[in-house]
Amino acid sequence: MLLLLALTAFLQDPDVDALLKQLSDESIEVREKASVLLMELGPKIEERLKAEALTAQGEPKSRIEVILGAIARRRMIEVVMPPVRPVSLEATDRPLKEVLEEFSAKSGFSLKVGDTGAKLVTVRLRGAPPVEALDAICRAARVGYGCPRSPDFSIDASRQPADIWVEGRYSEVPRAFAGRFGVYAASLGVTRSTDFDGATGSTNLILGAFWPAEVRPRARPFLEITSAIDDRGASLLEQDKAAPTHAVSLPELRGIPLYRSTSRAWLKGPSPGASRIASLKGRIKTRFFVQHYLVFDSPAGDRKLTYDGVVLELKDFTHAGDEVRFKLEISGFRRPTGQAESRWTFNGRMRVDADMIALKADGDLEHRPSEGTSGPTETGWRCNYYFKGVQSQVSAIRIEVDGVMIDDVVDFELKDIPLQ
């Protein structure tokens, strides 16, 4: 077994070595491709990249640091987001409702099915990303999908029900799937004009974005276009090597059933005789809020936890019938940091509002306070909490004490977008 592992490592190392060497290649295309492949390897080569960063110089060092930063961000984002669970399933003339129930169990998505659940579906999926898998099932049934609720980007959005409605008509538009997102060419307009000495044109493209409510970004996803090529090989960006074209958010269009947000991008007009955009590449930039918690396990009795120089003491815990009461005494000053925003501090002292605390009981069910009061003491704050409807034993008390914003970038490519 040890010999086999050593042989496997030996066979894999040359690939990584070659990619690292390509970071210094004269061709920018080779350097870019190597960066992408190294980033895809991710945590598996993180320690190797850290070692290389110590001796690398110039652009290779910068690229390695960018890759390491992306790996670290991905790790933090996975703390607050459900993992991407690839979906494999087969169905032959099965009711749509049954197929979606299986999909929901495998993907973790919450679904509500309209009056089309009796439709028969034939579909075969092998390790498909969840949004792509949902799209394939709905395409087979000719049924639409979407989230009727407007996206909520607040910190506390995770408490709202997360559901996708499956109903209505399936929309036949060009689409691509990247990570937890779907990107759709919602509409396209081409204008041409001439002064009889030369012709000019422009392309107005509206892109729609869809994501399941479980993703819960902190801000509206931002799209930028990095490449657009028509089927005659001409670039539709204003300047081939200019900065990416930014797709401007259009919040007034978010009521379109499928799309949770829409964006408009302006491109050059296509070349004469072109009938489609052969390839449109871009990035989805998203911000996520990563919360940090302290947890009192088995909370009966007085207990203490510390965080960032502050002592949190749980006192007077009682559980009678379905009512839970306890006090939280907070003492000490918190050192000033960029992360210690007003949500968690007041005049240098830690604060724990009622919406930042939860009981774990009834399995994984969260209970939020029915009432909460707080006030200053000589050494800090004292908070009193009251919970109603807690039927089973409390297994833990979870307290939000900090948080940080993390940016995430996902690449996408749309192909064969008709120009008319």
C-alpha positions in Angstrom: 0.0 0.0 0.0 2.8 2.4 0.9 4.5 1.7 -2.4 1.3 2.4 -4.2 0.8 5.7 -2.5 4.4 6.7 -3.1 4.1 5.8 -6.8 0.8 7.8 -7.0 2.5 10.8 -5.5 5.4 10.4 -7.9 3.1 10.3 -10.9 1.2 13.3 -9.8 4.1 15.6 -8.9 5.3 16.2 -12.4 1.9 17.6 -13.3 2.1 20.1 -10.5 5.7 20.9 -11.3 4.8 21.5 -14.9 1.9 23.8 -13.9 4.1 25.8 -11.5 6.7 26.2 -14.2 4.1 27.4 -16.7 3.4 30.3 -14.3 6.6 31.8 -15.8 5.8 31.0 -19.4 6.1 33.8 -22.0 2.5 33.2 -23.2 -0.2 34.8 -21.0 -2.6 32.2 -22.2 -0.4 29.4 -20.8 0.1 31.3 -17.5 -3.7 31.9 -17.2 -4.5 28.2 -17.9 -1.9 27.0 -15.4 -3.4 29.3 -12.7 -6.9 27.9 -13.4 -5.7 24.3 -13.2 -3.8 24.9 -10.0 -6.8 26.6 -8.4 -8.9 23.6 -9.3 -6.5 21.3 -7.4 -7.2 23.6 -4.4 -6.5 22.3 -0.9 -4.8 19.2 -2.2 -1.7 21.2 -3.1 -2.1 24.1 -0.6 1.0 23.2 1.4 3.0 22.8 -1.8 1.9 26.2 -2.9 2.8 27.8 0.4 6.3 26.3 0.1 6.6 27.6 -3.5 5.5 31.1 -2.4 8.5 31.4 0.0 11.0 31.3 -2.9 8.9 32.5 -5.9 9.4 36.0 -7.3 7.6 38.4 -9.5 4.4 37.3 -11.4 4.7 33.6 -10.4 4.7 34.6 -6.7 1.7 37.0 -7.2 -0.2 34.2 -9.0 0.5 31.7 -6.2 -0.6 34.2 -3.6 -3.9 34.8 -5.5 -4.5 31.0 -5.7 -3.8 30.6 -1.9 -6.2 33.5 -1.2 -8.9 31.8 -3.3 -8.4 28.5 -1.4 -8.7 30.3 1.9 -11.8 32.2 0.9 -13.4 29.0 -0.4 -12.8 27.3 2.9 -14.5 30.2 4.8 -17.4 30.3 2.4 -18.0 26.6 2.9 -18.5 27.3 6.6 -21.7 29.2 5.9 -23.0 27.6 2.7 -24.2 24.1 2.2 -21.8 22.0 0.2 -22.3 21.5 -3.6 -23.8 18.1 -3.7 -23.5 16.6 -7.3 -26.7 14.8 -8.3 -27.0 11.5 -10.0 -30.4 10.0 -10.7 -32.3 8.1 -13.4 -36.0 8.3 -14.2 -38.1 6.7 -16.9 -41.7 7.8 -17.2 -41.8 8.7 -13.5 -44.1 11.4 -12.0 -42.3 14.7 -11.8 -43.2 15.0 -8.1 -41.3 11.7 -7.3 -38.3 12.8 -9.3 -38.1 16.1 -7.5 -38.4 14.5 -4.2 -35.4 12.4 -5.0 -33.6 15.4 -6.3 -34.4 17.4 -3.1 -33.0 14.6 -0.9 -29.8 14.4 -2.9 -29.2 18.1 -3.4 -30.5 19.6 -0.1 -32.7 22.1 -2.0 -36.1 22.9 -0.6 -38.8 22.6 -3.3 -42.5 23.4 -3.7 -44.2 21.7 -6.7 -47.3 23.2 -8.3 -50.1 21.3 -10.1 -47.7 19.8 -12.6 -46.4 17.1 -10.3 -48.2 14.3 -12.1 -46.3 14.9 -15.4 -44.1 11.9 -16.4 -40.4 12.5 -16.7 -37.5 10.7 -18.3 -34.1 12.0 -17.4 -30.6 10.7 -16.6 -28.1 12.6 -14.6 -24.5 11.7 -13.6 -22.8 14.0 -11.1 -24.5 17.1 -12.3 -24.2 20.4 -10.2 -27.6 20.9 -8.4 -28.9 23.9 -10.3 -28.0 22.2 -13.6 -29.7 19.0 -12.4 -32.8 20.9 -11.5 -32.8 22.6 -14.9 -32.5 19.2 -16.7 -35.4 17.8 -14.8 -37.6 20.8 -15.5 -36.6 20.8 -19.1 -37.6 17.2 -19.5 -41.0 18.0 -17.9 -41.3 21.4 -19.8 -41.9 23.1 -16.4 -40.4 26.3 -15.1 -38.7 26.9 -11.8 -37.7 30.0 -9.8 -37.8 31.7 -6.4 -40.9 33.9 -6.0 -39.6 35.8 -3.1 -37.3 38.8 -3.8 -33.7 38.0 -2.7 -32.9 39.1 0.8 -29.3 40.2 1.4 -29.5 40.9 5.1 -27.4 39.1 7.6 -30.4 37.4 9.1 -31.8 36.1 5.8 -30.9 32.6 6.8 -34.0 32.4 9.1 -36.4 32.8 6.2 -37.8 29.7 4.5 -35.6 28.6 1.5 -37.8 27.2 -1.3 -37.8 26.9 -5.1 -41.2 26.8 -6.8 -41.5 24.4 -9.7 -44.4 25.5 -11.9 -45.3 27.4 -15.0 -43.6 27.3 -18.4 -40.0 26.2 -19.0 -38.0 29.1 -20.6 -35.9 28.2 -23.6 -32.9 30.6 -23.3 -29.2 30.0 -23.6 -27.8 29.1 -20.2 -24.7 28.0 -18.3 -24.1 26.7 -14.8 -21.2 27.6 -12.6 -20.8 26.5 -9.0 -24.1 27.3 -7.2 -25.4 29.6 -9.9 -27.2 29.5 -13.2 -26.5 32.3 -15.8 -29.1 32.9 -18.6 -29.2 35.1 -21.7 -32.5 36.7 -20.9 -32.8 38.9 -23.9 -30.6 40.4 -26.6 -30.9 43.4 -28.9 -28.7 44.4 -31.8 -28.7 47.9 -33.4 -26.9 48.9 -36.6 -26.4 52.3 -38.1 -24.5 53.8 -41.0 -23.3 57.2 -42.2 -23.0 55.7 -45.7 -19.2 55.8 -45.3 -19.0 53.1 -42.6 -21.3 51.0 -40.4 -21.4 50.8 -36.6 -23.4 48.7 -34.3 -24.0 47.7 -30.7 -25.3 44.6 -28.8 -27.4 45.0 -25.7 -27.5 41.8 -23.7 -29.5 41.2 -20.5 -28.2 38.4 -18.3 -30.2 36.7 -15.6 -28.8 35.0 -12.6 -30.4 32.3 -10.5 -29.3 30.7 -7.2 -31.1 28.7 -4.6 -32.1 30.5 -1.5 -29.7 28.3 0.5 -26.7 30.2 -1.0 -27.7 33.5 0.7 -25.2 36.0 -0.7 -24.8 39.2 1.3 -25.1 41.4 -1.7 -26.5 41.1 -5.2 -24.1 39.1 -7.4 -22.1 41.2 -9.7 -21.5 40.1 -13.3 -18.6 41.1 -15.6 -17.9 40.0 -19.1 -14.3 39.1 -19.9 -14.7 37.8 -23.5 -17.4 37.8 -26.2 -16.7 36.2 -29.6 -19.2 36.0 -32.5 -19.4 33.0 -34.9 -17.1 34.9 -37.4 -14.4 35.0 -34.8 -14.7 38.8 -34.1 -14.4 40.1 -30.5 -17.5 42.0 -29.3 -15.7 43.8 -26.4 -14.9 47.4 -27.1 -11.2 46.7 -26.8 -9.8 43.2 -26.9 -7.4 43.7 -24.0 -9.3 46.3 -22.0 -10.8 45.9 -18.6 -13.7 43.5 -18.4 -17.1 44.8 -19.4 -19.3 45.3 -16.3 -22.9 44.2 -16.5 -24.9 46.8 -14.8 -27.5 45.6 -12.2 -31.1 46.1 -13.1 -33.1 45.7 -9.9 -36.3 46.8 -11.6 -36.3 43.6 -13.7 -35.8 41.1 -10.8 -39.5 40.3 -11.0 -38.9 38.1 -14.0 -39.9 34.7 -12.6 -36.8 32.6 -13.3 -34.1 35.2 -12.5 -33.3 36.4 -9.0 -31.3 39.3 -10.4 -30.7 40.7 -13.9 -27.8 42.7 -15.4 -27.3 44.6 -18.7 -24.1 44.4 -20.7 -23.2 46.6 -23.7 -21.0 45.0 -26.4 -19.9 46.0 -29.9 -22.1 45.0 -32.8 -21.5 41.7 -34.5 -19.4 41.4 -37.7 -21.3 41.2 -41.0 -22.9 37.8 -41.5 -22.6 36.7 -37.9 -25.7 34.9 -36.6 -24.7 34.2 -33.0 -22.4 34.9 -30.1 -20.3 31.7 -30.2 -18.8 32.3 -26.7 -19.4 34.7 -23.9 -17.2 34.4 -20.9 -17.5 36.2 -17.6 -17.3 36.1 -13.8 -19.9 36.1 -11.1 -18.7 38.1 -8.1 -20.5 37.5 -4.8 -20.1 38.5 -1.2 -20.8 36.2 1.7 -21.1 36.9 5.4 -19.3 34.4 7.6 -20.5 34.4 11.2 -18.5 33.2 14.1 -20.2 31.6 17.1 -19.5 30.5 20.7 -21.4 27.5 21.9 -22.4 26.5 25.4 -22.9 22.7 25.3 -25.2 21.1 27.9 -26.1 24.5 29.3 -27.5 23.5 32.7 -25.5 25.3 35.5 -23.3 28.4 35.4 -20.7 28.3 32.8 -18.1 30.7 31.2 -16.6 31.2 27.8 -14.2 33.8 26.6 -13.8 35.5 23.2 -11.4 38.3 22.2 -10.8 39.4 25.8 -14.4 39.3 26.8 -15.9 36.8 29.3 -19.5 35.5 28.7 -21.1 33.8 31.7 -24.3 31.8 31.4 -26.4 32.0 34.6 -29.7 30.9 36.1 -30.6 28.5 33.3 -34.1 26.9 33.8 -36.2 24.7 31.6 -39.8 24.3 32.9 -42.5 22.8 30.7 -41.8 24.4 27.3 -40.3 27.6 28.7 -36.5 28.3 28.9 -35.0 31.2 30.8 -31.4 32.2 31.4 -29.1 35.2 31.9 -25.9 36.1 30.0 -23.4 38.3 31.8 -20.8 39.9 29.6 -17.7 41.6 31.1 -14.5 43.1 29.8 -13.6 45.3 26.9 -13.1 44.0 23.4 -9.9 45.1 21.6 -10.7 47.3 18.6 -10.6 45.5 15.2 -12.0 46.1 11.8 -14.3 43.1 12.3 -15.7 44.3 15.6 -18.5 46.3 14.0 -21.5 47.9 15.8 -23.5 44.7 15.4 -21.3 43.1 18.0 -20.0 46.0 20.1 -21.2 49.1 21.9 -18.7 51.6 23.3 -16.0 48.9 23.2 -18.2 46.3 25.0 -19.6 43.2 23.4 -23.3 43.1 22.8 -25.5 40.1 22.2 -28.9 41.1 20.9 -31.8 38.6 20.9 -31.5 38.0 17.2 -27.9 36.8 17.7 -28.7 33.9 20.1 -30.3 30.5 19.5 -31.2 27.3 21.3 -30.5 23.9 19.8 -33.2 21.4 20.7 -35.5 18.9 19.0 -32.6 17.6 17.0 -31.2 20.4 14.8 -34.2 22.7 15.3 -33.3 26.3 16.2 -35.3 28.2 18.8 -35.1 32.0 18.9 -35.9 34.1 22.0 -39.5 35.1 22.4 -38.3 38.0 24.6 -34.9 39.5 25.3 -33.9 42.4 27.5 -30.4 43.8 28.3 -28.8 46.6 30.1 -25.4 47.9 31.3 -23.7 46.7 34.5 -20.5 48.0 36.2 -18.4 45.6 34.3 -20.3 45.1 31.0 -23.8 43.9 30.0 -26.4 41.6 31.5 -28.9 40.0 29.1 -32.1 38.1 30.0 -33.6 35.7 27.5 -37.0 33.9 27.5 -37.9 31.1 25.0 -41.3 29.6 24.5 -42.3 26.3 22.8 -39.1 24.3 23.7 -40.5 20.8 24.1 -37.3 18.7 24.3 -34.0 18.9 26.1 -31.8 21.8 25.2 -28.5 20.5 23.8 -26.7 23.8 23.3 -26.9 27.6 23.3 -25.3 29.3 20.3 -24.2 32.9 20.4 -23.0 35.0 17.4 -20.0 37.0 18.4 -18.3 38.1 15.2 -18.3 38.0 11.4 -16.4 38.9 8.3 -17.2 39.5 4.6 -15.7 37.1 2.1 -15.7 37.7 -1.7 -16.1 34.8 -4.1 -15.6 34.6 -7.8 -17.0 32.0 -10.2 -16.2 31.8 -13.9 -19.0 31.0 -16.5 -19.3 30.6 -20.2 -22.4 30.9 -22.3 -22.3 29.4 -25.8 -24.3 29.8 -29.0 -26.4 32.9 -28.2 -28.6 33.7 -31.2 -28.3 37.3 -32.5 -31.9 37.2 -33.9 
